[in-house]
């Protein structure tokens, strides 16, 4: 029942390519009226006559659904584009506290070197030039190439993780950056005389430290292993 009377279901009929087509419009209780059904039918018939789209109610509904889906996609993209780099970074750092042993180093590098330069920028607006500003700032502070590499790698990791999480869909600016090269190889060992001098100096400070250094020299153990 609808408004004290049996509900009514409206159907429109028209011809397309010589065939009689029947399409359901809907129930009166759902807001359908004879006037609305007639208006829909008139629009479909006119489109068939002129060769325009849509040429059926089903096609019209599908086109409306496609437009709605496209609006949702655009809205979602707009929300993603509005995110600042700091918002992406905070998600990454929170994840790092649970999954990375070096999370404290990441937080220090981000707070000291990255956030002051690009933290407030939209993530999609961070350019290779902005990354170069971070590199220049580090060089001005006298940071080593290894430190520069760590900072650039952190920026890259934040973008890549955000992209894998579906939080970012733009370009990754560090892809256009040349990372610094550095020589991290051991160049020489202590001579016997140098080792003796080191042990004498350490013994004067701490017998424990002297024993640790002596063990390290002979066994090649790391401090944590000693």
ABEGO torsion letter per residue (X at the ends): XBGGBBBBBBBBBBBBGGBBBBBBAEBAAAGBBAAAAAAAAAAAAAAAAAGBOBABAAAAAAAAAAAAAAAAAAAAAAAAAABBAAAAAAAAAAAAAAABAAAAAAAAAAAAAAAAAAAABBAAABBAAAAAAAAAAAAAAGBBAAAAAAAAAAAAAAAAAAAAAGABABBBAAAABBBBBBBABBABBBBAAAAAAAAAAAAAABAAAAAAAAAAAAAGBBAAAX
